[in-house]
């Protein structure tokens, strides 16, 4: 089982990173893969209650790779840690299958109790560089968290979280519980330009649409006023001259 997981993780790196050209290159040169090796060993020891030895091995992995994974974390299959320097995964973190983490990601806790205090990332989640996911909530299946976002609340399946305001942009579907989002194509850093609109550009577009609607309404009101305006009175003045709207 362990070797099967390792083969899958190597295959995931080859699939998602065009810079990876061979299995040997991945095994020798990819710190994300090395960090998972240390984690798998430390996690096995942690489950057998060899807690100090597990922490010691995870510390060795952090020193050698720059990636800190607590041995108590639960990690599924085919996790892809790209670049990886500065990644932190806390003790009660739960990560599903086919998740991608980039450099500088923190999956941290905001409480001091020993219960569930780190996030749960469901299958297919992408967390981009520098993002901080803090708390014991769930990030739903297929969600994408953009660079430098700070997430402190639950993220629905298939949603997008973007910085600087870290607003959630959901995709339309009837009911996430009844109809889970379909598997999506892998996107590097989880931030395609045509998928996550720039918040400033989106605000400007909304203002322009509102101005356009107001202009149309003003034109409509002007037409109504023009139709209701009375026609000028024409009268025959002295000497047979026509006077428009004037008294004799």
C-alpha positions as CSV (number, residue, x, y, z in Angstrom):
1,X,0.0,0.0,0.0
2,X,2.8,2.4,0.9
3,X,4.6,1.8,-2.4
4,X,1.4,2.2,-4.3
5,X,0.9,5.6,-2.7
6,X,4.4,6.6,-3.5
7,X,4.0,5.6,-7.2
8,X,0.7,7.6,-7.3
9,X,2.4,10.7,-5.8
10,X,5.3,10.5,-8.3
11,X,2.7,10.1,-11.1
12,X,0.8,13.2,-9.9
13,X,4.0,15.3,-9.9
14,X,4.9,14.2,-13.5
15,X,1.3,15.0,-14.6
16,X,1.0,18.4,-13.0
17,X,4.5,19.8,-13.2
18,X,5.9,20.2,-16.8
19,X,9.3,20.8,-15.3
20,X,9.4,17.1,-14.1
21,X,10.9,15.0,-16.8
22,X,11.4,11.6,-15.2
23,X,10.7,9.5,-12.1
24,X,14.3,9.6,-11.1
25,X,14.3,13.4,-11.2
26,X,11.2,13.5,-8.9
27,X,12.7,11.0,-6.4
28,X,16.0,12.9,-6.2
29,X,15.0,16.6,-6.6
30,X,11.5,17.3,-5.4
31,X,11.2,18.4,-1.7
32,X,7.4,17.9,-1.8
33,X,7.9,14.2,-2.5
34,X,10.7,14.0,0.2
35,X,8.4,15.7,2.8
36,X,5.7,13.1,2.1
37,X,8.3,10.3,2.6
38,X,9.1,11.7,6.1
39,X,5.5,12.2,6.8
40,X,4.4,8.7,5.9
41,X,7.1,7.2,8.3
42,X,6.4,9.7,11.1
43,X,2.6,9.2,10.8
44,X,3.0,5.4,11.0
45,X,5.0,5.9,14.2
46,X,2.5,8.4,15.6
47,X,-0.4,6.0,15.1
48,X,1.6,3.4,17.1
49,X,2.0,6.1,19.9
50,X,5.7,6.5,19.4
51,X,5.0,10.2,19.7
52,X,8.5,11.6,20.4
53,X,10.2,9.6,17.7
54,X,7.5,10.6,15.2
55,X,8.0,14.3,16.0
56,X,11.8,13.8,15.7
57,X,11.5,12.4,12.2
58,X,9.0,15.1,11.1
59,X,11.5,17.7,12.4
60,X,14.3,16.1,10.3
61,X,11.9,16.3,7.3
62,X,11.3,20.0,8.0
63,X,15.0,20.8,8.3
64,X,15.8,19.0,5.0
65,X,12.8,20.1,2.9
66,X,11.5,23.4,4.4
67,X,8.1,21.7,4.7
68,X,6.6,21.2,8.1
69,X,4.0,18.4,8.4
70,X,2.8,17.3,11.8
71,X,2.8,13.5,12.1
72,X,-0.7,13.6,13.5
73,X,-2.2,15.1,10.3
74,X,-4.3,12.9,8.1
75,X,-3.3,13.1,4.4
76,X,-5.0,11.2,1.6
77,X,-3.6,10.0,-1.7
78,X,-1.8,11.9,-4.5
79,X,-1.1,15.1,-2.5
80,X,1.0,17.5,-4.6
81,X,3.2,20.0,-2.8
82,X,4.7,22.2,-5.5
83,X,7.9,24.0,-4.6
84,X,6.8,23.6,-1.0
85,X,9.2,25.9,1.0
86,X,7.3,27.3,4.0
87,X,4.3,25.0,3.9
88,X,2.9,24.2,7.3
89,X,0.3,21.5,8.0
90,X,-1.0,21.3,11.5
91,X,-1.7,18.3,13.8
92,X,-5.5,18.0,13.3
93,X,-5.4,18.8,9.6
94,X,-7.3,16.4,7.3
95,X,-6.5,16.4,3.6
96,X,-8.4,14.4,1.0
97,X,-7.3,13.0,-2.3
98,X,-5.8,14.9,-5.2
99,X,-5.1,18.1,-3.2
100,X,-2.5,20.6,-4.3
101,X,-0.6,23.0,-2.0
102,X,1.9,25.6,-3.2
103,X,4.7,27.3,-1.3
104,X,4.0,29.3,1.8
105,X,0.7,27.7,2.5
106,X,-0.3,27.4,6.2
107,X,-3.0,25.1,7.4
108,X,-3.1,26.3,10.9
109,X,-5.2,26.4,14.1
110,X,-6.6,29.4,16.0
111,X,-7.4,27.6,19.3
112,X,-5.2,26.3,22.1
113,X,-7.3,23.2,22.9
114,X,-6.3,19.7,21.8
115,X,-9.4,19.0,19.8
116,X,-10.1,19.7,16.1
117,X,-8.4,23.1,15.4
118,X,-7.0,22.8,11.9
119,X,-8.9,22.8,8.6
120,X,-10.2,19.9,6.6
121,X,-9.5,20.0,2.9
122,X,-11.8,17.8,0.8
123,X,-10.8,16.1,-2.5
124,X,-9.5,18.2,-5.3
125,X,-8.8,21.4,-3.4
126,X,-6.1,23.8,-4.6
127,X,-4.5,26.2,-2.2
128,X,-2.3,28.7,-3.9
129,X,1.0,30.4,-2.8
130,X,1.0,32.2,0.5
131,X,-2.6,31.4,1.4
132,X,-3.5,30.9,5.1
133,X,-6.4,28.6,6.0
134,X,-6.9,29.0,9.7
135,X,-9.4,27.1,11.9
136,X,-11.2,23.8,12.3
137,X,-13.7,24.2,9.4
138,X,-14.0,22.5,6.0
139,X,-12.9,23.6,2.6
140,X,-15.3,21.8,0.2
141,X,-14.5,19.5,-2.7
142,X,-13.0,21.2,-5.7
143,X,-12.6,24.6,-4.0
144,X,-9.7,26.9,-5.0
145,X,-8.0,29.4,-2.7
146,X,-6.1,32.1,-4.4
147,X,-2.7,33.5,-3.6
148,X,-2.3,35.2,-0.2
149,X,-5.9,34.7,0.8
150,X,-6.7,34.4,4.5
151,X,-9.5,32.0,5.1
152,X,-11.2,31.9,8.5
153,X,-14.6,30.3,7.6
154,X,-16.0,27.3,5.8
155,X,-15.7,27.3,2.0
156,X,-18.5,25.6,-0.1
157,X,-17.7,22.9,-2.6
158,X,-16.5,24.3,-6.0
159,X,-16.1,27.8,-4.6
160,X,-13.3,30.3,-5.2
161,X,-11.6,32.4,-2.5
162,X,-9.6,35.4,-3.8
163,X,-7.4,38.1,-2.1
164,X,-7.3,40.8,-1.0
165,X,-10.8,40.6,0.5
166,X,-10.9,36.8,0.4
167,X,-14.5,36.9,-0.9
168,X,-16.1,33.6,-1.9
169,X,-17.3,33.2,-5.5
170,X,-19.6,30.2,-5.8
171,X,-20.5,28.3,-8.9
172,X,-24.2,27.7,-9.5
173,X,-25.5,24.3,-8.7
174,X,-28.8,23.1,-7.2
175,X,-27.6,21.6,-3.9
176,X,-24.0,20.8,-3.0
177,X,-25.2,17.9,-0.8
178,X,-27.4,16.3,-3.4
179,X,-25.3,17.0,-6.4
180,X,-21.6,17.3,-5.6
181,X,-19.6,19.4,-8.1
182,X,-18.1,17.5,-11.0
183,X,-14.4,16.8,-11.1
184,X,-12.6,19.8,-12.7
185,X,-9.5,20.1,-14.7
186,X,-6.3,20.8,-12.8
187,X,-5.3,24.4,-12.9
188,X,-1.8,25.6,-11.7
189,X,-2.0,27.8,-8.6
190,X,-5.8,27.5,-8.7
191,X,-6.2,30.9,-10.3
192,X,-7.1,30.9,-14.0
193,X,-7.5,34.4,-15.3
194,X,-10.9,33.7,-16.9
195,X,-12.3,31.9,-13.9
196,X,-11.6,34.3,-11.0
197,X,-12.4,37.9,-12.1
198,X,-10.4,40.8,-10.7
199,X,-12.5,42.4,-7.9
200,X,-11.7,46.0,-9.0
201,X,-12.6,45.3,-12.6
202,X,-15.8,43.5,-11.5
203,X,-16.8,46.6,-9.4
204,X,-16.1,49.0,-12.3
205,X,-18.1,46.9,-14.6
206,X,-21.0,47.0,-12.2
207,X,-20.8,50.8,-12.0
208,X,-20.7,51.1,-15.8
209,X,-23.8,48.8,-16.1
210,X,-25.6,50.9,-13.5
211,X,-24.7,54.2,-15.3
212,X,-26.0,52.7,-18.6
213,X,-29.3,51.7,-17.0
214,X,-29.7,55.2,-15.5
215,X,-29.1,56.8,-18.9
216,X,-31.7,54.6,-20.5
217,X,-34.2,55.6,-17.7
218,X,-33.5,59.3,-18.2
219,X,-34.1,59.0,-21.9
220,X,-37.3,57.2,-21.3
221,X,-38.5,59.9,-18.8
222,X,-37.6,62.7,-21.2
223,X,-39.7,61.1,-23.9
224,X,-42.7,60.8,-21.5
225,X,-42.4,64.5,-20.5
226,X,-42.2,65.5,-24.2
227,X,-45.4,63.6,-25.0
228,X,-47.3,65.2,-22.1
229,X,-46.2,68.8,-22.8
230,X,-49.2,70.9,-24.2
231,X,-49.1,72.2,-27.7
232,X,-48.6,76.0,-28.1
233,X,-51.8,78.0,-28.7
234,X,-52.1,79.8,-32.1
235,X,-54.2,83.0,-32.3
236,X,-55.0,85.6,-35.0
237,X,-53.6,88.9,-34.1
238,X,-54.5,92.5,-35.3
239,X,-54.1,93.1,-39.0
240,X,-54.2,89.4,-39.8
241,X,-50.8,88.6,-38.4
242,X,-50.3,85.3,-36.6
243,X,-48.9,85.4,-33.1
244,X,-47.7,82.2,-31.4
245,X,-48.9,82.0,-27.8
246,X,-49.2,85.7,-27.3
247,X,-52.2,87.8,-26.1
248,X,-53.6,90.6,-28.2
